[in-house]
Every structure is written in C-alpha cells, then in structure tokens.
Amino acid sequence: MNRLSKIIAAVSFSAILLCGCTDTKPDSFPPQPILLPEAAFTKRLENTYAEQFTIDRYEHGYSIIHTMDGESFCIVPEHAAVPEIDGLTVLQQPLDDIYLTATSAMGLADALDCITHIRFSGTKPEDWAIPAAIEAMKQEEMLYAGKYREPDYELLLKEGCDLSVQSSMIFHAPEVREQLSALGIPVFIDYSSYETHPLGRSEWIKVYGEIFGKSDAADQLFSAQASIPQSLTKPKKETTAAFFYINAAGQAVTRKSGDYVTQMITIAGGTNIFSNLGDSENASSSVTLEMEEFYTKAKDADFIIYNSTIAGEVNSISELIAKNPLLADFKAVQNGNVWCTTENLFQETMQLGTVISDFNRIFTGQTASSPPEFLFRLD
C-alpha cells in the first residue's frame, strides 16, 4: 500500500476500531500446499520439534509459511512478481522496518545477525537483556513504538513499517490487529510459546530465516542447538530441582509441571520436585504457592534454581534467605546447591539447547570445568 493509501486508511481509524476480530482455526494442519502461478511447489520442510508452523518451498526463491491459526504468508524475493491469492498475505523482501512486540523473536533475529531489520520495538531499552537490541535503541537505529496494545501508529506510518511481528497477546487487543492491517502493515503472529518441546521454540528460527532470507544460517543454528542434548552426561543418581522466585507478597512462584522450563530440567537429567502441578486449563505457565506449602514440597530438593527474570537477580544465599527465612532450612541451601538465572534467560530463545546443557552441568557437577552461561551459583 502506498503512502497516500495509508493516510486515507488512517483517516478511517475510528470506524476501524469498531470492527471485530475472530480467529480462524484450520480444519487440518498443515494445509495442502498453495498453488502459485509464479512458481512451482518443490517441497515441504520437515520440522524436528516445532508443531506450530510449516514451511513450503517453491521455485525462484518463493516460500510460504503456514501457522497453526490458519494464516499463510508468502515470502516473495525482491523485485519478483507478487501473487494475488485470497487468504495469502504477501511479505516481499527486503523486510527492513519491522515492528516487533514478540520479545522471544528478538533473540532469533540477533542469532541471525538481523537486528538491523527490526526498526521498531514494543519493548523499552531498559527491559531488553539482549545487548545488540539495547545498543540499537541507544543509537536510535531501533525506535520504541509502544507496547502491543498501544502502538504509535503515527511513528509506524512515518517511518514506513513493513511488518508487525506479534505474540499471541495481540488477541487481547483485536482492534490493534485490525488497525495495523487497515494501515497496510501485515501482522504475523509468533506462536513459538505454544510449542510443546523446548527446542520447538528454538526451531522458530527457521521462520525468521525465511523472512530475512537466511534460511541456511537458520538451519545451521538450529541444528547446533538441537544436537546439544544428545551429548549430555546423565546424573549418577536421581537429582531433584525446584525452579522458582519469591514475589512481592512473599509467595513462591514456580512453573507448571509440563512447562517448557520443567521440560528442560527433565531433558537435562533432573527431576522437577513438583509433579502434576498446575491447571492445564489455565493459560499461565506459572503456579503461585504459599510459602509453607512450597517449603513442604521443595525443602528436600537437591538443587534450587532462583528465577531472576521477574524478581531480579540475587547475588548471595543471604540475600535469598532474606526473602524468606524458611529457605535457610532447604537441603540445597545447606549443601550450597543454590543457583540463579541470568536476566536474559527468557529472551534467548535461540539458546535453549545451551540452557539445557547448563542445567545438566550443575546436575552432574561439571560447572568448574565448564561454567554455565545462563546460571550462576550463589555463595
């Protein structure tokens, strides 16, 4: 859509906000390949772990990304003919002015050395833990354009945004999705957080490899992470771990038993101290426990791992105990097996194989010779 058309669409802002937004669920996934007049279908890529997307390849550099919500996005090479097919969203390269509110995708863009394609951030500089993103915003090469629910439409139009990458949080603001689309800005929803296997999240780098034109690099990066769990040393005995943080109310917040963090602990050779924890019908990945209940279930865990991402890092066991004196009685505290995550753990989607390896190192006592990258021991 040209600039004049975008301005005309913007004038209709108030009318657009009245429109509803309903999600279309596919009858089956993946769908049959779409026939393109411009290029013949060649193959469908086989995913290793990811279940929320599939990629079809075509001649002359075309590809189509299908996502589990029934959306299809055609990646069109620069200067190539643009398909006109109902229900097919066209993304023509180069895509250099992306508005990204799905924080998990920034680590993938960084791994591909494509942060320069992200012109607009839905996260403020102080909330990023990825150095390249922080620096880009410091140099104003990346601009803050508002959170997903309150984008700066004027800025996006002025600077020529060509794609919005959103998380599923956009479903809480359907009017924003409608408005972006009406302004000629395609909306791509990242469903990596819906993946059942932790490495399925990392496999989403293949999606961004298609978008940025770096599919070979994406395959190599993913293969490197996917191979890590295959070379891990199994702990000599059953090793239990509790992953948690203490909230402002003094409660312990841990992860559901089937959450991807607890899955990483299992893949690393550990056992989550909590079993069958959490309501599957609740969308939240966390479970809040009163400290007495947490103490009863977790005091005998071999390791405790403090989640700094929400509550901030603690630097010593004494700082941890200051959050609740009951922690002093924990077996892991008395044995010195207390670890803390670094603040960038949950923004490094491409490094989940490394995170699994970090867990394995602490479970098998290999941290002296090979220090973890995303965990550090509390003294």
Number of C-alpha atoms within 10 A of each C-alpha: 11 9 13 9 12 16 15 12 19 20 11 13 14 10 11 18 14 10 12 10 13 8 10 10 11 13 8 9 16 17 14 9 16 14 12 18 12 15 16 14 18 12 13 16 11 10 15 13 17 22 21 22 25 22 22 19 21 18 13 12 14 22 24 27 20 22 23 20 15 17 18 21 21 25 24 23 18 13 9 13 13 18 16 12 13 6 10 16 19 17 21 20 17 16 18 17 19 23 28 26 26 25 20 23 26 24 25 28 21 19 18 20 14 18 20 16 19 25 25 27 27 22 19 15 19 8 10 18 18 17 12 16 24 17 13 17 20 12 10 12 15 23 22 19 22 18 15 24 17 11 20 15 17 12 15 23 18 10 13 18 23 22 24 25 21 23 20 15 14 18 16 11 14 17 18 21 23 20 22 22 16 19 24 21 23 21 20 21 20 23 21 26 19 16 19 17 21 24 25 25 27 30 29 29 27 27 23 18 19 23 23 20 20 17 17 11 16 25 14 12 20 21 15 12 20 20 11 15 19 10 8 16 15 15 16 9 10 11 18 21 25 27 23 22 25 22 13 9 8 13 19 21 20 24 22 23 21 17 17 22 22 23 20 25 24 18 20 25 26 26 20 24 21 20 11 9 15 20 13 12 6 9 8 12 16 17 16 17 15 13 18 12 11 20 16 10 14 23 20 18 20 23 27 25 21 26 24 19 17 11 14 14 17 18 14 15 18 15 13 21 14 12 16 14 10 14 22 16 13 21 18 23 24 12 10 16 20 25 25 25 23 19 21 17 19 19 18 23 27 28 25 24 24 19 26 26 27 23 24 26 23 24 26 18 11 14 17 9 8 11 14 21 14 21 22 19 19 19 13
